[in-house]
Amino acid sequence: MAGACTAGVDTGFVALGYGKVAVLGVVQGITELLPISSTAHMRIVPAFLGWQDPGSAFSAAMQLAALGAVISYFWRDVVGVSAGAMLAVAKRDFKDANFRFALGVTLATVPVVVFGLALSGVLNQCNSPLRSLEVIGTASIVMALLLAAAEIGAKHVRVVENSTLRDHLLIGLAQAGALIPGVSRSGSTLTAAMFLGFKREEAARFSFLLGLPAITLAGVKELWVLARAGLSIEGWSVLLVGLIVASIAAYAAIYLLMAIVERFSSWPFVIYRAGMGTLLLAGVYWGWLG
C-alpha cells in the first residue's frame, strides 16, 4: 500500500499509529543489527500485513535506535579508539594505531555520504522505485550468494587490530551498497570483512565500529529532512515510540548476532536471506504481494 507524502517526503508511518509503529520498532531493532536488512523488513512486514509503507525516512531515522546497543556492547573499543586518537593528535603521533583506525573509519564513511546525498532524491521520494519488492527480493538473493561465497572462500584469520586503511576503504564502499533496500549495512560490511580474511566475530565487530558514523549521520539527516518537511507533533510522537521500542530490541539483536557468528557461522543468515528473496519475488510474480 502506498505511503503518504509530506512536502514530497514519504511519511506513511504517521498514519500507521502508535501500535503498528511499535511492532515495526521491534522488527527494526532486531533487523538493523542482523545482516538481513532492516530497510527491507520495514517494507516487507507492512506488505505482508496489509499496512501501508512507513516510508524510507522512517527506516533511516530508526537506525538511531541501534546506536545505544552498539556503543554499550563495544564500549571499550569506542572509548579506547576515541581517547587514543585524540591523544595521538595532541602528541602529533599520526602512526598511532588508534589514530589510524579512527582515520580509517572516517574514510570508510565518505562513500556512503557521497552516494547517500546523490541518491537522496530517489530514496526519499514517495513510492520510490528502489523500495519495490522486486528490488528488495533481488538484493536479498544477491547478498545471500555473496555472504555464502565469503563463508566458503574466506580464511577467517585476521583481527580488527591489524586492519589497514585499504580494509576500511573497501568495507566503506561495501557499506555504500546498503543504500539499496535489501542489501543491509550490517550484511554488506560483514561480507566484505570476511572476504578480506577477518574472523567472523572480528568481521562483525569491525562492521559495527565502522558503521557508527554512518548510522548516526543517516539518522540525524533523516530527522532533519522530516523537520524540514513540517512533520506534525503527532508524527514526532509516533516516531519516538518506534525509536524507544527499537532501541530495546536492538540490545537483544547484537547479543544474538555475536553469539551466532562466534559459535556457529553466518549460514543461518544466508539461508534466511535466500528464502526471503525467493518468497518476495514469487509473491510479486504470482500477484499476492504488491
MISEFI-691184 format. One record per residue (C-alpha): x, y, z; residue number from 1; residue in three letters. Coordinates in steps of 0.1 Angstrom, whole numbers. Each point is the difference from the previous one (the first is absolute). Example, Ala and Ser with C-alpha at 12.3 -4.5 7.8 and 13.67 -1.06 7.14 Angstrom:
! MISEFI-691184
<X 123; Y -45; Z 78; num 1; residu ala>
<X 14; Y 34; Z -7; num 2; residu ser>
END
This chain:
! MISEFI-691184
<X 0; Y 0; Z 0; num 1; residu met>
<X 14; Y 34; Z -10; num 2; residu ala>
<X 12; Y 23; Z 27; num 3; residu gly>
<X -9; Y 36; Z 8; num 4; residu ala>
<X 19; Y 32; Z -11; num 5; residu cys>
<X 9; Y 30; Z 20; num 6; residu thr>
<X 18; Y 26; Z -21; num 7; residu ala>
<X 12; Y -27; Z -23; num 8; residu gly>
<X 13; Y -23; Z 28; num 9; residu val>
<X -16; Y -34; Z 6; num 10; residu asp>
<X -15; Y 2; Z 35; num 11; residu thr>
<X -23; Y -30; Z -1; num 12; residu gly>
<X 10; Y -10; Z 35; num 13; residu phe>
<X -21; Y 27; Z 16; num 14; residu val>
<X -32; Y -16; Z -13; num 15; residu ala>
<X 10; Y -33; Z 14; num 16; residu leu>
<X -4; Y 12; Z 35; num 17; residu gly>
<X 18; Y -9; Z 33; num 18; residu tyr>
<X -9; Y -37; Z 2; num 19; residu gly>
<X 11; Y -9; Z -36; num 20; residu lys>
<X 31; Y 21; Z 3; num 21; residu val>
<X 9; Y -17; Z 33; num 22; residu ala>
<X -2; Y -33; Z -19; num 23; residu val>
<X 23; Y 14; Z -27; num 24; residu leu>
<X 23; Y 13; Z 27; num 25; residu gly>
<X 6; Y -36; Z 12; num 26; residu val>
<X 6; Y -11; Z -35; num 27; residu val>
<X 23; Y 29; Z -7; num 28; residu gln>
<X 20; Y -4; Z 32; num 29; residu gly>
<X 7; Y -37; Z -7; num 30; residu ile>
<X 7; Y 2; Z -38; num 31; residu thr>
<X 21; Y 32; Z 1; num 32; residu glu>
<X 29; Y -19; Z 17; num 33; residu leu>
<X -5; Y -34; Z -17; num 34; residu leu>
<X 13; Y -3; Z -35; num 35; residu pro>
<X -35; Y -4; Z -15; num 36; residu ile>
<X -9; Y 37; Z -9; num 37; residu ser>
<X -22; Y 20; Z 23; num 38; residu ser>
<X -11; Y 22; Z -29; num 39; residu thr>
<X -12; Y -30; Z -18; num 40; residu ala>
<X -20; Y -12; Z 30; num 41; residu his>
<X -15; Y 35; Z 4; num 42; residu met>
<X -14; Y -5; Z -35; num 43; residu arg>
<X -8; Y -38; Z 2; num 44; residu ile>
<X -18; Y -2; Z 34; num 45; residu val>
<X -26; Y 27; Z -9; num 46; residu pro>
<X -5; Y -16; Z -34; num 47; residu ala>
<X -8; Y -34; Z 15; num 48; residu phe>
<X -22; Y 15; Z 27; num 49; residu leu>
<X -19; Y 22; Z -25; num 50; residu gly>
<X 13; Y 32; Z 16; num 51; residu trp>
<X 13; Y 30; Z -20; num 52; residu gln>
<X 37; Y 6; Z -5; num 53; residu asp>
<X 14; Y 20; Z 29; num 54; residu pro>
<X 24; Y 17; Z -24; num 55; residu gly>
<X 38; Y 2; Z -4; num 56; residu ser>
<X 4; Y 30; Z 23; num 57; residu ala>
<X -15; Y -21; Z 29; num 58; residu phe>
<X 23; Y -29; Z -8; num 59; residu ser>
<X 31; Y 22; Z 0; num 60; residu ala>
<X -9; Y 20; Z 31; num 61; residu ala>
<X -7; Y -32; Z 19; num 62; residu met>
<X 37; Y -10; Z -5; num 63; residu gln>
<X 8; Y 23; Z 29; num 64; residu leu>
<X -16; Y -27; Z 22; num 65; residu ala>
<X 30; Y -22; Z -5; num 66; residu ala>
<X 26; Y 25; Z 12; num 67; residu leu>
<X -5; Y -7; Z 37; num 68; residu gly>
<X 2; Y -37; Z -4; num 69; residu ala>
<X 32; Y 1; Z -21; num 70; residu val>
<X 17; Y 26; Z 22; num 71; residu ile>
<X -8; Y -19; Z 32; num 72; residu ser>
<X 11; Y -34; Z -13; num 73; residu tyr>
<X 32; Y 14; Z -15; num 74; residu phe>
<X 5; Y 26; Z 27; num 75; residu trp>
<X 37; Y -8; Z 6; num 76; residu arg>
<X 8; Y 2; Z -37; num 77; residu asp>
<X -19; Y 32; Z -5; num 78; residu val>
<X 16; Y 18; Z 30; num 79; residu val>
<X 34; Y -15; Z -7; num 80; residu gly>
<X 1; Y 11; Z -37; num 81; residu val>
<X -15; Y 34; Z 7; num 82; residu ser>
<X 22; Y 9; Z 29; num 83; residu ala>
<X 31; Y -15; Z -16; num 84; residu gly>
<X -6; Y 18; Z -33; num 85; residu ala>
<X -4; Y 34; Z 18; num 86; residu met>
<X 31; Y -6; Z 21; num 87; residu leu>
<X 20; Y -10; Z -32; num 88; residu ala>
<X -11; Y 33; Z -17; num 89; residu val>
<X 11; Y 20; Z 31; num 90; residu ala>
<X 34; Y -18; Z -1; num 91; residu lys>
<X 1; Y 2; Z -39; num 92; residu arg>
<X 5; Y -37; Z 0; num 93; residu asp>
<X -17; Y -8; Z -33; num 94; residu phe>
<X 13; Y -35; Z -1; num 95; residu lys>
<X -19; Y -9; Z 32; num 96; residu asp>
<X -23; Y -30; Z -5; num 97; residu ala>
<X -31; Y 17; Z 14; num 98; residu asn>
<X 5; Y 30; Z -21; num 99; residu phe>
<X 4; Y -21; Z -32; num 100; residu arg>
<X -31; Y -20; Z 9; num 101; residu phe>
<X -20; Y 32; Z 6; num 102; residu ala>
<X 13; Y 14; Z -33; num 103; residu leu>
<X -10; Y -32; Z -17; num 104; residu gly>
<X -36; Y 2; Z 14; num 105; residu val>
<X -2; Y 36; Z -13; num 106; residu thr>
<X 12; Y -10; Z -35; num 107; residu leu>
<X -24; Y -29; Z 0; num 108; residu ala>
<X -29; Y 23; Z 7; num 109; residu thr>
<X 7; Y 22; Z -31; num 110; residu val>
<X -15; Y -23; Z -26; num 111; residu pro>
<X -33; Y -5; Z 17; num 112; residu val>
<X -3; Y 38; Z 6; num 113; residu val>
<X 8; Y 8; Z -37; num 114; residu val>
<X -23; Y -27; Z -14; num 115; residu phe>
<X -27; Y 8; Z 26; num 116; residu gly>
<X -1; Y 36; Z -10; num 117; residu leu>
<X 0; Y -9; Z -37; num 118; residu ala>
<X -29; Y -24; Z 5; num 119; residu leu>
<X -20; Y 19; Z 26; num 120; residu ser>
<X -25; Y 13; Z -25; num 121; residu gly>
<X -9; Y -35; Z -11; num 122; residu val>
<X 2; Y -17; Z 34; num 123; residu leu>
<X -22; Y 25; Z 18; num 124; residu asn>
<X -26; Y 6; Z -27; num 125; residu gln>
<X -35; Y -14; Z 5; num 126; residu cys>
<X -4; Y -35; Z -15; num 127; residu asn>
<X 38; Y -1; Z -8; num 128; residu ser>
<X 8; Y -27; Z -27; num 129; residu pro>
<X 29; Y -11; Z 22; num 130; residu leu>
<X -25; Y -12; Z 27; num 131; residu arg>
<X -18; Y -23; Z -24; num 132; residu ser>
<X -3; Y -36; Z 11; num 133; residu leu>
<X 17; Y -12; Z -32; num 134; residu glu>
<X 31; Y 21; Z 9; num 135; residu val>
<X 0; Y -12; Z 36; num 136; residu ile>
<X -4; Y -37; Z -10; num 137; residu gly>
<X 27; Y 2; Z -26; num 138; residu thr>
<X 24; Y 17; Z 24; num 139; residu ala>
<X -7; Y -25; Z 27; num 140; residu ser>
<X 9; Y -29; Z -22; num 141; residu ile>
<X 31; Y 16; Z -14; num 142; residu val>
<X 13; Y 8; Z 35; num 143; residu met>
<X -8; Y -36; Z 11; num 144; residu ala>
<X 22; Y -13; Z -28; num 145; residu leu>
<X 28; Y 25; Z 9; num 146; residu leu>
<X -2; Y -9; Z 37; num 147; residu leu>
<X 1; Y -37; Z -8; num 148; residu ala>
<X 31; Y 6; Z -22; num 149; residu ala>
<X 17; Y 18; Z 28; num 150; residu ala>
<X -8; Y -29; Z 24; num 151; residu glu>
<X 14; Y -25; Z -24; num 152; residu ile>
<X 30; Y 19; Z -13; num 153; residu gly>
<X 12; Y 22; Z 28; num 154; residu ala>
<X 29; Y -9; Z 23; num 155; residu lys>
<X -15; Y 13; Z 32; num 156; residu his>
<X 34; Y 7; Z 16; num 157; residu val>
<X 3; Y 38; Z 4; num 158; residu arg>
<X -9; Y 23; Z 29; num 159; residu val>
<X -11; Y 36; Z 1; num 160; residu val>
<X 33; Y 11; Z 16; num 161; residu glu>
<X 19; Y -7; Z -32; num 162; residu asn>
<X -24; Y 16; Z -24; num 163; residu ser>
<X 13; Y 25; Z -26; num 164; residu thr>
<X -13; Y 32; Z -16; num 165; residu leu>
<X -6; Y -21; Z -31; num 166; residu arg>
<X -23; Y -24; Z 20; num 167; residu asp>
<X -19; Y 30; Z 13; num 168; residu his>
<X -5; Y 15; Z -34; num 169; residu leu>
<X -11; Y -33; Z -16; num 170; residu leu>
<X -25; Y -7; Z 28; num 171; residu ile>
<X -11; Y 36; Z -2; num 172; residu gly>
<X -8; Y -5; Z -37; num 173; residu leu>
<X -20; Y -31; Z 8; num 174; residu ala>
<X -19; Y 20; Z 27; num 175; residu gln>
<X -11; Y 25; Z -27; num 176; residu ala>
<X -17; Y -29; Z -18; num 177; residu gly>
<X -24; Y -3; Z 30; num 178; residu ala>
<X -18; Y 31; Z -13; num 179; residu leu>
<X -18; Y -24; Z -22; num 180; residu ile>
<X -28; Y -16; Z 21; num 181; residu pro>
<X 6; Y -37; Z 5; num 182; residu gly>
<X 38; Y 2; Z 0; num 183; residu val>
<X 4; Y 7; Z 38; num 184; residu ser>
<X 27; Y 22; Z 14; num 185; residu arg>
<X 10; Y -27; Z 25; num 186; residu ser>
<X -2; Y -27; Z -26; num 187; residu gly>
<X 21; Y 19; Z -26; num 188; residu ser>
<X 28; Y 10; Z 24; num 189; residu thr>
<X 0; Y -34; Z 17; num 190; residu leu>
<X 4; Y -17; Z -34; num 191; residu thr>
<X 27; Y 24; Z -12; num 192; residu ala>
<X 20; Y -5; Z 33; num 193; residu ala>
<X -2; Y -38; Z -3; num 194; residu met>
<X 11; Y 2; Z -37; num 195; residu phe>
<X 30; Y 19; Z 13; num 196; residu leu>
<X 9; Y -29; Z 23; num 197; residu gly>
<X -14; Y 12; Z 34; num 198; residu phe>
<X -13; Y -25; Z 25; num 199; residu lys>
<X -38; Y -1; Z 1; num 200; residu arg>
<X -3; Y 16; Z 35; num 201; residu glu>
<X 27; Y 26; Z -10; num 202; residu glu>
<X -18; Y 7; Z -32; num 203; residu ala>
<X -32; Y 7; Z 20; num 204; residu ala>
<X 20; Y 22; Z 24; num 205; residu arg>
<X 16; Y 19; Z -29; num 206; residu phe>
<X -34; Y 4; Z -16; num 207; residu ser>
<X -16; Y 16; Z 30; num 208; residu phe>
<X 29; Y 23; Z 9; num 209; residu leu>
<X 4; Y 12; Z -36; num 210; residu leu>
<X -37; Y 6; Z -3; num 211; residu gly>
<X -5; Y 23; Z 30; num 212; residu leu>
<X 6; Y 32; Z -19; num 213; residu pro>
<X -21; Y -11; Z -30; num 214; residu ala>
<X -29; Y -10; Z 23; num 215; residu ile>
<X 2; Y 33; Z 19; num 216; residu thr>
<X 2; Y 21; Z -32; num 217; residu leu>
<X -28; Y -18; Z -17; num 218; residu ala>
<X -23; Y 2; Z 30; num 219; residu gly>
<X 7; Y 37; Z 7; num 220; residu val>
<X -3; Y 9; Z -37; num 221; residu lys>
<X -35; Y -16; Z -2; num 222; residu glu>
<X -11; Y 18; Z 32; num 223; residu leu>
<X 10; Y 32; Z -17; num 224; residu trp>
<X -19; Y -10; Z -32; num 225; residu val>
<X -31; Y -7; Z 20; num 226; residu leu>
<X 3; Y 33; Z 19; num 227; residu ala>
<X 4; Y 19; Z -33; num 228; residu arg>
<X -31; Y -18; Z -13; num 229; residu ala>
<X -20; Y 13; Z 29; num 230; residu gly>
<X -7; Y -33; Z 17; num 231; residu leu>
<X -29; Y 5; Z 25; num 232; residu ser>
<X 2; Y -4; Z 38; num 233; residu ile>
<X -19; Y -32; Z -3; num 234; residu glu>
<X 25; Y -12; Z -26; num 235; residu gly>
<X 30; Y 7; Z 23; num 236; residu trp>
<X -17; Y -18; Z 29; num 237; residu ser>
<X -7; Y -31; Z -22; num 238; residu val>
<X 36; Y 0; Z -11; num 239; residu leu>
<X 12; Y 3; Z 36; num 240; residu leu>
<X -20; Y -31; Z 10; num 241; residu val>
<X 16; Y -19; Z -29; num 242; residu gly>
<X 35; Y 11; Z 11; num 243; residu leu>
<X -5; Y -10; Z 36; num 244; residu ile>
<X -13; Y -34; Z -8; num 245; residu val>
<X 27; Y -6; Z -27; num 246; residu ala>
<X 27; Y 10; Z 25; num 247; residu ser>
<X -11; Y -27; Z 24; num 248; residu ile>
<X -2; Y -26; Z -28; num 249; residu ala>
<X 35; Y 9; Z -13; num 250; residu ala>
<X 16; Y -10; Z 33; num 251; residu tyr>
<X -13; Y -36; Z -5; num 252; residu ala>
<X 10; Y 0; Z -37; num 253; residu ala>
<X 37; Y 9; Z 5; num 254; residu ile>
<X 5; Y -28; Z 26; num 255; residu tyr>
<X -18; Y -24; Z -23; num 256; residu leu>
<X 22; Y 8; Z -30; num 257; residu leu>
<X 33; Y -2; Z 20; num 258; residu met>
<X -11; Y -33; Z 15; num 259; residu ala>
<X -9; Y -15; Z -34; num 260; residu ile>
<X 32; Y 11; Z -18; num 261; residu val>
<X 23; Y -10; Z 29; num 262; residu glu>
<X -15; Y -34; Z 6; num 263; residu arg>
<X -13; Y -10; Z -35; num 264; residu phe>
<X 3; Y 20; Z -33; num 265; residu ser>
<X -19; Y 24; Z -22; num 266; residu ser>
<X -18; Y -29; Z -18; num 267; residu trp>
<X -33; Y 6; Z 19; num 268; residu pro>
<X -1; Y 35; Z -15; num 269; residu phe>
<X 9; Y -13; Z -35; num 270; residu val>
<X -30; Y -24; Z 2; num 271; residu ile>
<X -23; Y 26; Z 14; num 272; residu tyr>
<X 9; Y 26; Z -27; num 273; residu arg>
<X -2; Y -24; Z -29; num 274; residu ala>
<X -34; Y -12; Z 13; num 275; residu gly>
<X -13; Y 35; Z 5; num 276; residu met>
<X 11; Y 12; Z -34; num 277; residu gly>
<X -15; Y -30; Z -17; num 278; residu thr>
<X -33; Y 4; Z 18; num 279; residu leu>
<X -2; Y 36; Z -9; num 280; residu leu>
<X 6; Y -5; Z -37; num 281; residu leu>
<X -24; Y -29; Z 0; num 282; residu ala>
<X -27; Y 21; Z 17; num 283; residu gly>
<X 4; Y 29; Z -24; num 284; residu val>
<X 0; Y -24; Z -30; num 285; residu tyr>
<X -32; Y -18; Z 11; num 286; residu trp>
<X -17; Y 32; Z 10; num 287; residu gly>
<X -6; Y -6; Z 38; num 288; residu trp>
<X 26; Y 27; Z 9; num 289; residu leu>
<X 1; Y 35; Z -15; num 290; residu gly>
END
